[in-house]
């Protein structure tokens, strides 16, 4: 390799030799997977594990093409042991919950006798379980009796840097706009866990939380599994797990198209989940995709308020405080909230405003109040003794929020 190429490669430390990665690649190739470009799993300074391309990727190229047989979809789960356990109750669960359940049990790699008995209520004694524990040609694989998904499960991270895993002291120190989201996640996980326990009594809450986190951080959108003769999925159920693709990290600066068989021509046919990029990627660079923009609903939920009038008027978008200024929409919201109740029907006059000069003192007080709150949270966070492994991520984020608020305040003083 030329010296120049070695310098270009410096930021991508090769991880392709790791056993979990090697086994995953072998497993995918057995399912008729071939790489679209020469690339490898690598560790980068800014993003940790990702995909490094070893050749130039042209705009409009399909960069990842994974056989549908390697994807975990709602349709697949309905044909697996998950569908057999839940039976007619399968449809009451979201795809998020079903995928989390599947991951939790597959991760354990074994079946305890009383769990197998849950699959067949007619079996009453442990000795009656012996036939099910034998490899019978007519028996569908149950969790632990089949290692089909083992290469995929083993390459998944064992831990995540999510606030969901912070201890109670750390959660209490977080600003409310972060902790409220975490508490909501905990509530959703607990409720779905208790429902699943009715059908699978030995489900472990920690393993299920890991499965839920895996789905949250790695699932992609898929409206219809082409093997499904039905109409497909809608809303929150358009989720699937796609091995290898989830190695791609996120960037706001890229645009992608995703779906089944985006590539028009394919030798041998078959269905593949594909990602096409709308920009070039230079040799030895990290390959990125865009997970999607943060929704306005998420921003509002984190800040803890919802305004119907403003939402209908289209004013609840772009409410975040960005470095150096308050966006026009946020100033418009403050303007409307301060209107005399008798004149609220004239709220549309806000569109005649430009600089909102009369509101500067109010905005300044608002920013100072928020800064005082966020800064006090930061002090509490910094005071946490023996913080957990990833708590520093939250600290650095809140530090940025403090700096951003100070920058905004300088504009109004």
C-alpha positions as CSV (number, residue, x, y, z in Angstrom):
1,X,0.0,0.0,0.0
2,X,1.3,3.5,-0.9
3,X,2.2,5.9,1.9
4,X,-0.6,8.2,1.0
5,X,-3.2,5.4,1.3
6,X,-1.8,4.5,4.7
7,X,-2.3,8.0,5.9
8,X,-5.9,8.1,4.6
9,X,-6.6,4.8,6.4
10,X,-5.3,6.0,9.8
11,X,-8.7,6.9,11.3
12,X,-10.2,3.6,10.5
13,X,-8.7,0.8,12.7
14,X,-9.6,-2.5,11.1
15,X,-12.0,-4.7,13.2
16,X,-12.8,-7.1,10.4
17,X,-10.6,-9.8,12.0
18,X,-12.7,-10.0,15.2
19,X,-14.5,-13.4,15.5
20,X,-18.0,-12.0,15.9
21,X,-17.5,-10.0,12.7
22,X,-16.0,-12.9,10.8
23,X,-18.8,-15.2,11.8
24,X,-21.4,-12.6,10.8
25,X,-19.9,-12.3,7.3
26,X,-19.8,-16.0,6.8
27,X,-23.4,-16.4,8.0
28,X,-24.6,-13.6,5.6
29,X,-22.7,-15.2,2.6
30,X,-24.5,-18.5,3.3
31,X,-27.7,-16.5,2.7
32,X,-26.4,-15.3,-0.7
33,X,-25.1,-12.0,0.4
34,X,-22.3,-10.2,-1.5
35,X,-20.9,-6.8,-0.6
36,X,-21.9,-4.0,-3.0
37,X,-18.5,-2.3,-2.4
38,X,-15.3,-3.3,-0.8
39,X,-15.6,-2.2,2.8
40,X,-14.8,-3.4,6.3
41,X,-15.8,-2.9,9.9
42,X,-13.5,-0.4,11.5
43,X,-13.2,1.8,14.6
44,X,-13.2,5.5,14.1
45,X,-12.1,8.2,16.6
46,X,-15.4,10.1,16.4
47,X,-18.0,7.4,15.9
48,X,-16.4,4.2,17.3
49,X,-17.5,1.2,15.3
50,X,-18.6,1.8,11.7
51,X,-18.1,0.8,8.1
52,X,-15.0,2.0,6.2
53,X,-15.1,1.9,2.4
54,X,-12.0,0.7,0.6
55,X,-12.9,2.2,-2.7
56,X,-14.7,5.3,-4.0
57,X,-18.5,5.1,-3.7
58,X,-20.4,7.0,-6.4
59,X,-23.5,9.1,-5.9
60,X,-26.7,7.0,-6.4
61,X,-25.0,3.7,-5.5
62,X,-26.6,0.9,-3.5
63,X,-24.2,0.5,-0.7
64,X,-25.9,-2.3,1.3
65,X,-28.0,-5.2,0.0
66,X,-29.1,-7.7,2.6
67,X,-31.2,-10.9,1.7
68,X,-34.6,-10.8,3.3
69,X,-33.9,-14.2,4.8
70,X,-31.4,-12.5,7.0
71,X,-33.8,-9.8,8.2
72,X,-36.0,-10.1,11.3
73,X,-39.4,-8.7,10.4
74,X,-42.9,-8.9,12.0
75,X,-43.9,-11.4,9.4
76,X,-40.9,-13.6,10.2
77,X,-41.8,-13.4,13.9
78,X,-45.3,-14.6,13.2
79,X,-43.9,-17.7,11.6
80,X,-41.3,-18.3,14.4
81,X,-41.6,-19.6,18.0
82,X,-42.8,-16.1,18.9
83,X,-45.9,-16.5,16.8
84,X,-46.5,-20.0,18.2
85,X,-46.2,-18.9,21.9
86,X,-48.4,-15.9,21.5
87,X,-50.8,-17.5,19.0
88,X,-54.0,-15.5,18.7
89,X,-52.5,-12.8,21.0
90,X,-49.7,-12.0,18.6
91,X,-51.4,-9.0,17.1
92,X,-51.9,-7.3,20.4
93,X,-48.2,-6.6,20.6
94,X,-46.3,-3.9,18.6
95,X,-43.3,-4.9,16.4
96,X,-41.0,-3.1,18.8
97,X,-42.1,-5.3,21.7
98,X,-42.1,-8.5,19.6
99,X,-38.6,-7.8,18.3
100,X,-37.4,-7.1,21.8
101,X,-38.9,-10.3,23.1
102,X,-37.3,-12.3,20.3
103,X,-33.9,-10.8,21.0
104,X,-34.2,-11.4,24.7
105,X,-34.9,-15.1,24.4
106,X,-32.5,-15.7,21.5
107,X,-29.7,-14.1,23.5
108,X,-30.1,-16.8,26.2
109,X,-29.5,-19.6,23.8
110,X,-31.4,-22.3,25.8
111,X,-34.8,-23.5,26.7
112,X,-35.8,-24.3,30.3
113,X,-38.2,-27.3,30.5
114,X,-41.1,-25.3,31.9
115,X,-40.8,-22.8,29.1
116,X,-41.2,-25.5,26.5
117,X,-44.2,-26.8,28.4
118,X,-45.8,-23.3,27.9
119,X,-45.8,-24.1,24.2
120,X,-48.0,-27.2,24.8
121,X,-50.4,-27.0,27.7
122,X,-51.2,-30.7,27.4
123,X,-47.8,-31.7,28.7
124,X,-48.0,-32.1,32.4
125,X,-44.8,-33.7,33.6
126,X,-41.1,-33.1,33.0
127,X,-40.6,-36.6,31.5
128,X,-43.2,-35.7,28.9
129,X,-40.9,-32.9,27.7
130,X,-38.2,-35.3,26.4
131,X,-39.7,-35.6,22.9
132,X,-39.7,-31.9,22.5
133,X,-36.0,-31.6,23.5
134,X,-35.0,-34.1,20.8
135,X,-34.3,-32.9,17.3
136,X,-37.3,-34.0,15.4
137,X,-37.6,-33.3,11.6
138,X,-41.2,-32.2,12.0
139,X,-40.5,-29.9,14.9
140,X,-40.2,-26.2,14.4
141,X,-37.1,-24.7,16.1
142,X,-37.8,-23.2,19.5
143,X,-35.4,-20.8,21.3
144,X,-32.3,-22.6,22.3
145,X,-32.9,-25.6,20.1
146,X,-31.6,-23.9,16.9
147,X,-28.4,-21.8,16.4
148,X,-29.6,-20.2,13.2
149,X,-29.4,-16.6,14.5
150,X,-26.4,-17.1,16.7
151,X,-23.9,-15.2,14.5
152,X,-26.1,-12.2,14.4
153,X,-27.0,-12.2,18.1
154,X,-23.4,-12.6,19.1
155,X,-22.2,-9.6,17.1
156,X,-24.7,-7.3,18.7
157,X,-23.4,-5.0,21.5
158,X,-23.8,-6.4,25.0
159,X,-24.3,-2.9,26.4
160,X,-25.5,0.5,25.3
161,X,-24.6,4.1,26.2
162,X,-28.3,5.1,26.7
163,X,-29.5,7.1,29.8
164,X,-31.9,4.2,30.3
165,X,-29.0,2.4,32.0
166,X,-28.1,5.2,34.4
167,X,-28.6,4.5,38.0
168,X,-31.3,6.4,40.0
169,X,-28.8,9.0,41.4
170,X,-27.7,9.8,37.9
171,X,-31.3,10.0,36.6
172,X,-32.3,12.3,39.4
173,X,-29.5,14.7,38.5
174,X,-30.5,15.0,34.9
175,X,-32.5,18.0,33.6
176,X,-36.2,17.1,33.4
177,X,-36.2,17.4,29.6
178,X,-33.9,14.3,29.5
179,X,-35.0,12.3,32.5
180,X,-38.7,12.5,31.6
181,X,-38.0,10.8,28.3
182,X,-36.0,8.1,30.2
183,X,-38.8,7.5,32.7
184,X,-41.3,7.2,29.9
185,X,-39.1,4.6,28.3
186,X,-38.9,2.7,31.6
187,X,-42.6,2.7,31.9
188,X,-43.2,1.4,28.4
189,X,-40.6,-1.4,28.9
190,X,-42.1,-2.4,32.3
191,X,-45.7,-2.5,31.0
192,X,-44.9,-4.6,27.9
193,X,-42.6,-6.8,30.0
194,X,-45.5,-7.6,32.4
195,X,-47.8,-8.4,29.5
196,X,-45.2,-10.8,27.9
197,X,-44.7,-12.5,31.2
198,X,-48.2,-13.9,31.0
199,X,-47.1,-16.0,28.0
200,X,-43.4,-16.6,28.8
201,X,-43.0,-16.7,32.5
202,X,-39.2,-16.8,32.6
203,X,-38.6,-13.7,30.6
204,X,-35.8,-11.7,32.3
205,X,-36.4,-7.9,32.7
206,X,-32.7,-7.0,32.2
207,X,-32.5,-9.2,29.0
208,X,-35.7,-7.7,27.7
209,X,-34.5,-4.2,28.4
210,X,-31.4,-5.0,26.4
211,X,-33.5,-6.3,23.6
212,X,-35.7,-3.2,23.7
213,X,-32.5,-1.0,23.5
214,X,-31.2,-3.0,20.6
215,X,-34.4,-2.4,18.6
216,X,-34.5,1.3,19.5
217,X,-30.9,1.9,18.3
218,X,-30.7,-0.5,15.4
219,X,-34.1,-1.2,13.8
220,X,-34.9,0.2,10.3
221,X,-38.3,0.9,8.7
222,X,-39.9,-1.7,6.5
223,X,-43.5,-1.4,5.6
224,X,-43.9,-4.8,4.0
225,X,-42.0,-8.1,4.1
226,X,-42.3,-9.3,0.5
227,X,-42.9,-12.8,1.8
228,X,-46.1,-11.6,3.5
229,X,-49.2,-12.0,1.4
230,X,-51.0,-9.4,3.5
231,X,-51.0,-5.7,3.2
232,X,-48.0,-5.1,5.3
233,X,-47.4,-2.9,8.3
234,X,-48.4,0.7,9.2
235,X,-47.3,3.3,11.8
236,X,-45.1,2.1,14.6
237,X,-45.1,-1.5,13.3
238,X,-42.9,-0.8,10.2
239,X,-39.8,-2.0,11.9
240,X,-37.2,-4.7,11.1
241,X,-33.8,-5.8,12.2
242,X,-31.3,-5.9,9.3
243,X,-27.9,-7.4,10.2
244,X,-24.7,-5.6,8.9
245,X,-26.8,-2.6,7.9
246,X,-26.9,-1.5,11.5
247,X,-23.1,-1.0,11.5
248,X,-23.7,2.2,9.5
249,X,-23.6,5.4,11.7
250,X,-25.7,8.5,11.4
251,X,-24.9,11.8,9.8
252,X,-27.3,14.7,9.1
253,X,-25.3,15.6,6.0
254,X,-26.3,12.5,3.9
255,X,-29.4,11.6,2.1
256,X,-30.4,7.9,1.5
257,X,-33.2,5.8,0.0
258,X,-34.1,2.5,1.7
259,X,-36.4,-0.3,0.8
260,X,-36.8,-3.7,-0.9
261,X,-34.9,-4.2,-4.2
262,X,-34.1,-0.6,-5.0
263,X,-31.6,-2.0,-7.5
264,X,-33.6,-2.7,-10.7
265,X,-31.7,-5.7,-12.0
266,X,-30.4,-8.6,-9.9
267,X,-29.0,-11.9,-11.0
268,X,-30.8,-14.9,-9.6
269,X,-33.8,-12.8,-8.3
270,X,-34.7,-12.8,-4.6
271,X,-35.6,-10.0,-2.2
272,X,-33.1,-7.7,-0.6
273,X,-33.3,-4.8,1.8
274,X,-31.1,-2.1,0.2
275,X,-29.7,1.3,1.0
276,X,-28.9,3.8,-1.8
277,X,-26.9,7.0,-1.1
278,X,-27.3,10.3,-2.8
279,X,-23.7,11.5,-2.4
280,X,-20.1,10.3,-3.1
281,X,-17.9,8.8,-0.4
282,X,-14.2,8.9,-0.8
283,X,-11.9,5.9,-0.4
284,X,-11.0,5.0,3.2
285,X,-13.8,7.3,4.6
286,X,-16.5,6.1,6.9
287,X,-19.8,5.4,5.2
288,X,-22.8,7.1,6.7
289,X,-26.6,7.0,6.4
290,X,-29.2,9.4,7.8
291,X,-31.5,7.8,10.5
292,X,-34.0,10.7,10.1
293,X,-34.5,14.1,11.6
294,X,-35.8,14.5,15.1
295,X,-39.5,15.1,15.1
296,X,-41.2,18.1,16.5
297,X,-43.3,15.9,18.7
298,X,-40.1,14.5,20.3
299,X,-38.9,18.1,21.0
300,X,-42.2,19.0,22.6
301,X,-42.3,15.9,24.7
302,X,-38.8,16.5,26.1
303,X,-39.8,20.1,27.0
304,X,-43.0,19.0,28.6
305,X,-45.7,21.1,26.9
306,X,-48.1,20.9,23.9
307,X,-50.0,23.9,22.4
308,X,-52.9,23.0,20.1
309,X,-53.4,26.5,18.6
310,X,-49.7,26.8,17.8
311,X,-49.5,23.4,16.4
312,X,-52.4,24.0,14.0
313,X,-50.7,27.2,12.9
314,X,-47.5,25.3,12.1
315,X,-45.5,27.2,14.8
316,X,-44.3,24.3,16.8
317,X,-41.6,23.4,14.4
318,X,-38.0,24.6,15.0
319,X,-38.6,25.6,18.6
320,X,-35.1,24.5,19.7
321,X,-32.7,27.1,21.0
322,X,-29.7,27.2,18.6
323,X,-26.3,28.7,19.3
324,X,-26.4,32.5,19.1
325,X,-30.1,33.2,18.7
326,X,-33.7,32.1,19.3
327,X,-35.5,31.0,16.1
328,X,-38.4,33.1,14.9
329,X,-40.9,30.4,15.7
330,X,-39.9,30.3,19.4
331,X,-40.1,34.0,19.6
332,X,-43.5,33.9,18.0
333,X,-44.7,31.3,20.6
334,X,-43.6,33.6,23.4
335,X,-45.3,36.6,21.7
336,X,-48.6,34.7,21.4
337,X,-48.5,33.4,25.0
338,X,-48.1,36.9,26.2
339,X,-51.1,38.3,24.3
340,X,-54.1,39.6,26.2
341,X,-56.7,36.8,26.3
342,X,-59.3,39.2,24.8
343,X,-57.1,39.5,21.7
344,X,-56.1,35.9,21.3
345,X,-58.2,35.6,18.2
346,X,-55.8,38.0,16.5
347,X,-52.9,35.6,17.1
348,X,-52.2,35.5,13.3
349,X,-50.8,39.0,13.5
350,X,-47.6,37.4,14.8
351,X,-46.7,36.9,11.1
352,X,-46.3,40.7,10.8
353,X,-43.5,40.6,13.4
354,X,-39.9,40.4,12.4
355,X,-37.4,41.2,15.2
356,X,-39.8,41.0,18.2
357,X,-37.9,43.9,19.7
358,X,-40.4,44.6,22.6
359,X,-40.0,41.0,23.7
360,X,-36.2,41.2,24.2
361,X,-36.4,41.7,28.0
362,X,-38.9,38.9,28.4
363,X,-36.8,36.5,26.2
364,X,-33.7,37.5,28.3
365,X,-35.5,36.6,31.5
366,X,-36.7,33.4,30.0
367,X,-33.2,32.4,28.9
368,X,-31.7,33.3,32.3
369,X,-34.3,31.2,34.1
370,X,-33.6,28.2,31.9
371,X,-29.8,28.7,32.2
372,X,-30.1,28.8,36.0
373,X,-32.1,25.5,36.0
374,X,-29.8,23.7,33.5
375,X,-26.7,24.9,35.2
376,X,-27.9,23.7,38.6
377,X,-28.6,20.3,37.0
378,X,-25.1,20.2,35.6
379,X,-23.6,21.0,39.1
380,X,-25.6,18.0,40.5
381,X,-24.4,15.8,37.6
382,X,-20.8,16.7,38.2
383,X,-21.2,15.9,41.9
384,X,-22.3,12.3,41.2
385,X,-19.9,9.9,43.0
386,X,-18.5,6.9,41.0
387,X,-20.6,7.6,37.9
388,X,-21.5,4.8,35.5
389,X,-19.5,4.2,32.3
390,X,-21.5,6.4,30.0
391,X,-22.7,9.1,32.3
392,X,-20.0,11.4,30.9
393,X,-22.0,11.5,27.6
394,X,-24.9,13.2,29.4
395,X,-22.6,15.6,31.2
396,X,-21.0,16.7,27.9
397,X,-24.4,17.2,26.3
398,X,-25.7,19.3,29.2
399,X,-22.4,21.3,29.2
400,X,-23.1,22.1,25.6
401,X,-26.6,23.2,26.5
402,X,-25.2,25.6,29.1
403,X,-22.8,27.1,26.6
404,X,-25.6,27.4,24.0
405,X,-27.8,29.3,26.5
406,X,-25.0,31.6,27.5
407,X,-24.4,32.4,23.8
408,X,-28.1,33.1,23.3
409,X,-28.2,35.4,26.3
410,X,-25.3,37.4,25.0
411,X,-27.4,38.3,21.9
412,X,-30.1,39.8,24.1
413,X,-27.9,41.8,26.5
